[in-house]
Amino acid sequence: MANVECRFCHKLIPEHEIEAHYAHHLEDRGDGQHREYATLRPDQRDKDDLTGVPQVYMHLKCRVGTGMPEEIIRTYLVNPWFYNSDRTFCCGCSTHVPLAECIWTEMGENVQEYMNKLRAAYNRAAKLRGGIAAPQVAEEPSLLSRPKFWLWVIAAVFVGCILLTLNIKPGRRR
């Protein structure tokens, strides 16, 4: 059985255990936040000085500031598409809120607009390098990449072929 790198702790986990492993990371800490959030591996994160990079945002509805963890900042600076949900945690509301409802306290800029600018710059740079500008996001592996999915598809096609050959319609007895 193959191992999968966890997108939270970056350990190699047996593929058949990854769902339970992810569930542990996504448990509520008791304050509305997950135990951990996905990031790039430490060696893949931005290494530059964070002076001038906004780190605290205020949710406009509750007027409470929330600090963004450094590992998340360093991840989105490398790939602003990594977090594609366009939501962030608000300490005042104890829930995830739309980026569009937040502003960076250091600069007064809307967080969604800031991310859109970073994403546009990322796409331009990718095109200049001849790469693909498509988003790379921290999501569950696609169903299409799971072997069990394909086994079910093959089984369904096989059963469908048998039913067609025998001229049996599903739900109808002979």
Residue pairs with C-beta under 8 A, 6 or more apart in sequence:
1 14
1 15
1 16
2 14
2 15
3 12
3 13
3 14
3 15
4 12
4 13
4 14
4 15
4 18
4 141
5 11
5 12
5 13
5 41
6 12
6 13
6 18
6 21
6 22
6 25
7 38
7 39
7 138
8 22
8 25
8 36
8 37
8 38
8 39
9 25
9 36
10 41
10 42
13 21
22 140
24 35
25 34
25 35
25 36
26 34
26 35
27 34
27 35
28 34
28 35
29 35
31 91
31 94
32 89
32 93
32 94
32 95
32 96
33 89
37 69
37 72
38 82
38 83
38 138
39 45
39 71
39 72
39 74
39 75
39 82
40 74
40 75
40 78
40 79
40 82
42 71
44 78
45 71
45 74
45 75
45 77
45 78
46 73
46 74
46 75
46 77
46 78
47 74
48 77
50 70
50 73
50 74
53 73
53 77
54 104
54 105
54 106
54 107
54 109
54 114
55 67
55 68
55 70
55 73
55 106
56 65
56 66
56 67
56 68
56 104
56 105
56 106
57 65
57 66
57 68
57 88
57 102
57 103
57 104
57 105
57 111
58 64
58 65
58 66
58 102
58 103
58 105
59 66
59 90
59 92
59 93
59 97
59 101
59 102
60 101
60 102
60 103
61 93
61 97
61 101
62 90
62 92
62 93
63 92
64 90
64 91
64 92
64 93
65 91
65 105
66 88
66 89
66 90
66 91
66 92
68 88
72 83
75 82
75 83
76 82
76 83
76 115
76 118
77 118
79 122
79 136
80 115
80 118
80 119
80 122
81 119
81 122
81 135
81 136
81 137
82 136
82 137
82 138
83 137
83 138
84 135
84 137
84 138
84 139
85 96
86 98
86 99
86 100
86 112
86 115
87 96
87 97
87 98
87 99
88 96
88 97
88 99
88 102
88 111
89 95
89 96
89 97
90 96
90 97
90 102
98 112
99 110
99 111
99 112
99 115
100 110
100 111
100 112
102 110
102 111
102 112
103 109
103 110
103 111
104 111
104 114
119 135
122 133
123 133
124 133
126 132
126 133
127 133
143 149
144 150
163 169
163 170
168 174
